[in-house]
């Protein structure tokens, strides 16, 4: 299943996440800190959705109330609610 999410409060503009059998298969982020987000995206591949949420939820970027990893966790939580 593919998730498309428009993050709020961060530099990235679009997040596309593919999930297969409860694991993250791929992550593509448009905008934001390119190198950091490519690294995060690769680290997430193969990870269980619950574990990814646990690791990223609540991370802040500087003085912002959220971050790209936090926004990814929000997208994944939304996926869980819609597919429960």
SULURRA-V161988 format. One record per backbone hydrogen bond with DSSP energy under -0.5 kcal/mol. NH is the residue of the N-H (numbers start at 1). CO is the residue of the C=O. Records with the same first field share a line. If there is no record, write none. Layout:
NH=CO + CO
This chain:
3=17
5=15
7=5
13=30
14=30
15=5
16=28
17=3
18=26
19=1
20=23
23=20
24=47
25=18
26=18
28=16
30=14
31=29
32=11
34=32
37=33
38=34
39=35
40=36
41=37
42=38
43=39
44=40
45=41
46=24
47=44
49=22
52=48
53=49
54=50
55=51
56=52
57=53
59=56
61=66
62=60
64=61
71=67
72=68
73=69
74=70
75=71
76=72
77=73
78=74
79=75
80=76
81=77
82=78
83=79
84=81
